[in-house]
Amino acid sequence: MVSGARSIIRPMATANVEPIEEFVPEKAREVRWSLIHRVVFRFVFCYFVLYCMPDTGRASLPGLSFVALPYTSVLHAIASWVAIHIFHLSGENVTYFRTGSGDTTLAYISNLLFVVFSVVVTLVWSVADRRRPNYRTLHAWLRLLVRYTLAVTLFAYGMAKVVPLQFRSPGLSKLIEPFGEFSPMGVLWNFMGASLPYTILAGSAEVLSGVLLLFRRMTTLGALFSTAVMMNVASLNYCYDVPVKLYSTNLLLMSIFLAAPDLRRLANVFVLNRTAEPADPMAVRFERRPLQIAAKVVWVAFLGLTIVGAAFGAWQGYQQFYARVKHNALYGLYDVESCRLRGRELTLATDSTRWRKVAIMDQSVVVQKLDDSMIYYPLTLQGNTLGLGGNSRLVWSRTNDDRLTLDGQVGWSAATIRIRKIDTRDLPINRGFHWIQERPFNH
């Protein structure tokens, strides 16, 4: 079986087809790795193979989700069992469900299982295969798996920023929410969404890294780009308490893994001012022509699925969140000019529960009171009536182009509220870019 497998590959110095990996001279193939090098590789191989398999909230190679479905089910069952019987946890901590968080208890337990399983396999593998001089071919296939998985992930997240789906402009309710009420993640999300050019720039860096990783000869450059990008992403996740810390850390480790074989060469050029030897391709090439053609077809198909798939997903998101959005006639942010509740006029000086601002959105109404507390109402708009849930009803009438009168009841209290629309383009957060500033505008 082994000799048959070896008969289809042969030493090669170069390769002209991208997906058909190169061979290296026979002497290089027989170089003996150190014991530590071999042991570390065995662990890294096991860990990354496990982590690159599909799981909830993680991007994976096209078509792999269906193949790996039994694996995912078994992993989830084992992780839940460990959570219950080893860590003695209960409740939602031991149940898989979508929360938008990648840092759940079960996510950490799953990652711990990857580490434990990799350690066990490494020990057994090191004893059973202790005479093998190196794992050059296996290393080449592992790099292929890691760089394609990383490329798909960077494409997905990058396109969600190039077409600003992940970070969108702060909503009307956020514009009136006190800054002290923001969570650290809320600060980051609205900071990113407040600047469309910066968001697109950040996404473009991720997309570029993904493109470079799809081409073998560009792997080192792509790994350096992705390391810088993922170091920034991971830092933001840690510093702003974004629950994707575990995932971004693993993606950073993948980037470092891809760059690691060339670190000595890069240090020679950039630090030690020495000549760098040619890169070691660490790759395999199929000898038979049908296999070469098949490899090329698979690579082209993968390239198309990755690029076209990410672009199509971004376009669908754009159509859903931007192109087809039609706001209701009252959509906007309003100042409250007068507020009569519970049969009396509430003034700025007498009652902190007086309404200060009103944000009328497509499916909700948010009210900011004088004491900065926020009230959220579900909205149903029928003709000239705003339904705010329960028995709260307000009939609106337009005084002039930018003023409305709301008359009806809020809860069990009669209400008459006069509001004036605010042009959000005049808010400080929307002041835009200025080449020349005589003084800093730090509001």
C-alpha positions in Angstrom: 0.0 0.0 0.0 2.8 2.4 0.9 4.9 1.5 -2.1 1.9 1.9 -4.4 1.2 5.4 -2.9 4.8 6.4 -3.5 4.8 5.3 -7.1 2.4 8.1 -8.1 4.7 10.8 -6.9 8.3 11.7 -7.8 10.9 14.4 -7.0 10.3 17.6 -8.8 12.1 21.0 -8.6 9.3 23.2 -9.9 5.6 23.2 -10.7 3.7 25.3 -13.1 0.2 24.5 -12.0 -1.0 26.1 -8.7 -2.9 23.2 -7.1 -0.2 20.6 -8.1 2.3 20.9 -5.3 6.0 20.7 -5.8 8.5 18.1 -4.8 11.9 18.9 -3.4 15.2 17.1 -4.1 15.7 13.7 -2.5 18.3 14.9 -0.1 15.9 17.5 1.3 13.2 14.8 1.6 15.5 12.7 3.8 16.5 15.4 6.2 15.9 14.2 9.7 13.8 16.5 11.9 14.7 16.8 15.5 12.7 14.9 18.1 11.0 18.1 19.3 10.2 19.1 15.8 8.5 15.8 15.0 6.6 15.7 18.3 5.3 19.3 17.9 4.3 18.6 14.3 2.2 15.6 15.4 0.4 17.7 18.0 -0.2 20.6 15.6 -1.4 18.3 12.9 -4.0 16.6 15.1 -5.1 19.9 16.6 -5.6 21.8 13.3 -7.3 18.9 11.6 -9.8 18.7 14.4 -10.3 22.5 14.5 -10.7 22.9 10.8 -13.7 20.6 10.8 -17.1 22.4 10.7 -18.7 23.5 13.9 -21.3 26.1 15.0 -20.3 29.6 14.2 -17.2 28.7 12.2 -16.5 29.0 8.5 -15.4 25.8 6.8 -14.4 24.5 3.4 -17.2 24.3 0.9 -19.0 20.9 1.0 -17.3 19.8 4.2 -20.2 20.6 6.5 -22.3 17.7 5.0 -19.4 15.3 5.1 -18.5 16.2 8.7 -22.1 16.2 10.1 -21.6 12.9 12.1 -18.3 14.2 13.5 -20.0 17.4 14.7 -22.8 15.5 16.3 -20.4 13.2 18.2 -18.3 16.2 19.3 -21.3 18.1 20.6 -22.4 14.9 22.5 -19.0 14.4 24.0 -18.6 18.1 25.0 -22.0 18.1 26.7 -21.2 14.8 28.6 -17.8 16.3 29.8 -19.6 19.5 30.9 -22.1 17.5 32.9 -20.0 14.7 34.4 -16.5 16.2 34.6 -17.2 19.8 35.3 -20.6 19.2 37.0 -22.4 21.9 35.0 -26.1 22.2 34.2 -28.6 24.4 32.5 -27.8 26.3 29.3 -24.1 25.8 29.8 -24.5 22.2 28.7 -26.8 22.7 25.8 -25.9 23.7 22.2 -28.0 26.6 20.8 -27.3 29.6 18.8 -26.4 32.7 20.9 -24.2 34.6 18.6 -21.3 33.9 21.0 -18.2 31.8 20.1 -17.0 31.9 23.7 -19.6 29.7 25.3 -18.8 27.1 28.0 -19.2 24.3 25.5 -17.0 26.1 23.0 -14.1 26.2 25.5 -14.8 22.5 26.5 -14.7 21.5 22.8 -11.4 23.3 22.4 -10.0 21.6 25.5 -11.1 18.3 24.0 -9.1 19.1 20.9 -6.0 19.7 23.0 -6.4 16.6 25.1 -7.2 14.3 22.1 -4.2 15.8 20.3 -1.9 15.1 23.2 -3.1 11.5 23.5 -2.7 10.9 19.7 0.7 12.6 19.8 2.0 10.2 22.5 0.7 7.1 20.7 1.9 8.4 17.3 5.4 9.3 18.7 5.9 5.7 20.0 4.4 3.9 17.0 6.2 6.0 14.3 9.4 7.1 16.1 11.7 6.0 13.3 10.2 8.3 10.6 12.8 11.0 9.8 10.3 13.8 8.9 6.7 14.5 7.8 7.3 16.7 4.8 4.4 15.4 2.7 2.0 15.4 5.6 3.1 18.9 6.5 2.3 20.0 2.9 -1.2 18.6 3.1 -1.7 20.2 6.5 -0.6 23.6 5.2 -3.1 23.2 2.3 -5.9 22.5 4.7 -5.0 25.4 7.0 -4.5 28.0 4.4 -7.7 27.2 2.5 -9.7 27.2 5.7 -8.2 30.5 6.8 -8.8 31.9 3.3 -12.5 31.0 3.4 -12.9 32.6 6.8 -11.1 35.8 5.9 -13.2 36.0 2.7 -16.4 35.6 4.6 -15.6 38.2 7.3 -13.9 40.5 4.9 -16.8 40.7 2.5 -19.1 41.4 5.4 -17.1 44.6 6.0 -16.4 45.6 2.4 -20.2 45.5 2.1 -20.9 46.9 5.5 -23.1 44.1 6.9 -21.2 43.3 10.1 -20.8 46.9 11.2 -23.6 49.2 10.1 -24.1 52.9 10.9 -25.4 53.5 14.5 -29.2 53.2 14.6 -31.5 56.0 15.7 -31.8 54.5 19.2 -28.1 54.4 19.6 -27.8 58.1 18.7 -29.8 59.0 21.9 -28.5 56.3 24.2 -26.1 57.7 26.9 -22.5 56.6 26.2 -22.2 55.1 29.7 -25.0 52.6 28.9 -22.9 51.1 26.0 -21.2 47.8 26.6 -17.5 47.6 25.5 -18.7 45.5 22.5 -21.4 48.1 21.7 -18.7 50.8 21.7 -16.6 48.8 19.2 -19.6 48.0 17.0 -20.7 51.6 16.8 -17.2 52.9 16.5 -16.6 50.8 13.4 -20.1 51.5 12.0 -19.6 55.3 12.4 -16.9 55.2 9.7 -17.8 53.5 6.5 -14.4 54.0 4.8 -12.5 52.5 7.8 -14.8 49.5 7.9 -14.3 48.9 4.1 -10.5 49.3 4.6 -10.5 46.7 7.4 -12.5 44.3 5.3 -10.3 44.8 2.3 -7.3 43.8 4.3 -9.0 40.6 5.3 -10.1 39.9 1.7 -6.6 40.6 0.4 -5.1 38.1 2.9 -7.6 35.5 1.8 -6.8 36.0 -1.9 -3.0 35.6 -1.3 -3.5 32.4 0.7 -5.3 30.8 -2.2 -2.1 30.9 -4.2 0.7 28.6 -3.0 3.5 30.9 -4.1 1.9 33.7 -2.2 1.5 31.8 1.0 4.2 33.5 3.0 3.0 37.0 2.0 -0.6 36.0 2.8 0.4 34.5 6.1 2.1 37.8 7.1 -0.9 39.8 6.0 -3.3 37.5 7.9 -1.1 37.5 11.0 -1.2 41.3 11.1 -5.0 41.3 10.4 -5.8 38.6 12.9 -3.6 40.1 15.6 -5.6 43.3 15.3 -8.9 41.4 15.3 -8.0 39.3 18.3 -6.8 42.4 20.2 -10.1 44.1 19.6 -12.0 41.0 20.7 -10.0 40.7 23.9 -10.0 44.4 24.7 -13.6 45.1 23.9 -15.0 41.8 25.3 -16.3 40.5 22.0 -17.3 36.9 22.4 -15.2 35.6 19.5 -11.9 35.5 21.4 -11.5 31.8 21.1 -12.1 31.7 17.3 -9.9 34.7 16.5 -7.1 33.3 18.6 -7.2 30.0 16.7 -7.2 31.9 13.3 -4.2 33.9 14.5 -2.5 30.6 15.4 -3.2 29.3 11.9 -1.6 32.4 10.4 1.5 32.0 12.5 1.7 28.3 11.6 1.7 29.2 7.9 4.4 31.9 8.4 6.6 29.9 10.8 8.7 27.9 8.2 9.9 31.3 6.7 10.5 33.2 9.9 14.3 32.4 9.9 14.5 33.6 6.3 12.6 36.7 7.1 14.8 37.4 10.1 17.9 37.1 7.8 16.5 39.8 5.5 14.8 42.2 7.8 16.8 41.8 11.1 20.2 40.3 10.5 21.0 41.8 7.1 21.9 38.5 5.6 21.1 36.7 2.4 18.1 34.4 2.6 18.2 31.0 1.0 15.3 30.0 -1.4 12.1 29.0 0.2 11.5 25.3 0.9 8.3 24.5 -1.0 7.3 21.6 1.3 4.8 20.3 -1.3 3.9 17.3 -3.3 3.1 16.8 -6.9 1.1 14.1 -8.6 3.0 12.4 -11.4 0.1 11.0 -13.4 -1.5 13.5 -15.8 -5.1 12.6 -14.9 -4.4 13.4 -11.3 -2.7 16.7 -12.2 -5.8 17.7 -14.3 -8.1 16.7 -11.5 -6.1 18.7 -9.0 -6.3 21.8 -11.2 -10.0 21.4 -11.7 -10.6 21.1 -8.0 -8.5 24.2 -7.3 -10.3 26.3 -9.9 -13.7 25.1 -8.5 -12.6 25.9 -5.0 -11.4 29.3 -6.0 -14.7 30.1 -7.7 -16.8 28.8 -4.8 -14.8 30.9 -2.4 -14.7 34.2 -4.3 -18.1 34.0 -6.0 -19.8 32.5 -2.9 -18.5 35.3 -0.6 -19.4 38.0 -3.1 -22.9 36.6 -3.7 -23.5 36.4 0.0 -22.4 40.0 0.5 -24.7 41.0 -2.4 -27.7 39.2 -0.9 -27.0 41.0 2.4 -26.8 44.3 0.7 -30.1 43.7 -1.0 -31.7 42.7 2.3 -30.3 45.5 4.5 -29.8 48.4 2.1 -31.3 48.3 -1.4 -34.7 47.0 -0.5 -35.2 48.8 2.8 -38.2 51.2 2.7 -38.7 53.1 5.9 -42.2 54.2 7.1 -43.3 57.8 6.6 -42.5 58.7 10.3 -39.0 57.1 10.4 -36.6 59.5 12.1 -35.3 61.0 15.3 -37.4 63.7 17.1 -37.0 66.3 19.8 -39.9 66.5 22.2 -41.1 70.1 22.4 -44.0 69.5 24.8 -45.2 66.5 26.8 -48.6 66.1 28.5 -49.0 62.9 30.5 -51.3 61.9 33.3 -53.4 65.0 32.8 -50.7 67.5 33.4 -48.0 69.2 31.4 -44.5 67.9 32.2 -41.8 70.5 32.1 -38.0 70.2 32.0 -37.9 71.6 35.6 -40.6 69.5 37.3 -40.5 65.9 36.1 -37.6 63.7 35.2 -40.0 61.3 33.5 -40.8 63.8 30.8 -40.0 62.6 27.3 -36.8 64.2 25.8 -36.3 62.4 22.5 -38.3 59.9 20.4 -36.8 57.5 17.8 -39.4 56.1 15.4 -38.1 53.2 13.5 -39.6 50.5 11.3 -40.6 48.1 14.0 -40.1 49.9 17.3 -40.3 53.3 19.0 -37.6 54.2 21.5 -38.2 57.0 24.0 -35.5 58.8 26.0 -36.7 60.4 29.2 -35.3 63.4 30.9 -33.4 61.3 33.3 -31.8 59.5 30.3 -33.7 56.2 30.9 -34.9 54.5 27.8 -38.3 52.9 27.0 -38.7 50.5 24.1 -42.1 50.0 22.5 -43.0 47.6 19.7 -44.5 49.5 16.8 -47.5 48.7 14.6 -48.4 51.6 12.2 -51.9 51.6 10.7 -52.8 54.7 8.9 -52.5 57.6 11.4 -52.3 55.4 14.4 -49.1 54.2 16.2 -49.7 51.1 18.2 -47.1 50.8 21.0 -48.1 47.5 22.5 -50.8 46.8 25.0 -53.4 49.5 25.1 -51.0 52.3 24.1 -52.2 54.1 21.0 -51.2 57.5 19.6 -52.8 59.2 16.6 -50.4 61.4 14.8 -51.1 64.6 12.8 -48.6 66.7 11.0 -48.3 70.4 12.2 -45.8 71.2 9.4 -43.1 69.5 7.5 -41.0 68.6 10.5 -43.4 68.7 13.4 -45.9 66.1 14.6 -48.5 66.0 17.3 -49.1 62.6 19.0 -52.5 62.3 20.7 -54.0 59.3 22.5 -52.8 57.3 25.5 -49.6 55.7 26.8 -50.5 52.8 29.1 -53.5 54.0 31.1 -52.6 57.7 30.8 -53.9 60.2 28.3 -51.1 61.8 26.3 -50.5 64.7 24.0 -46.9 65.0 22.8 -45.5 67.4 20.2 -42.3 66.5 18.5 -39.9 68.0 16.0 -37.8 66.0 13.6 -34.0 66.2 13.9 -31.8 66.2 10.8 -29.4 63.5 11.8 -26.9 64.7 9.2 -26.3 67.7 11.5 -25.3 65.5 14.5 -21.6 65.7 15.4 -21.1 62.0 14.7 -22.0 62.6 11.1 -19.8 65.7 10.5 -17.6 63.7 8.0 -14.0 64.2 6.9 -12.1 67.5 6.9 -8.6 68.0 5.4 -8.1 71.3 7.2 -9.0 71.8 10.9 -7.7 74.9 12.8 -8.7 73.2 16.1 -9.5 69.6 16.9 -13.2 68.8 17.1 -13.2 66.4 20.0 -16.8 66.6 21.2 
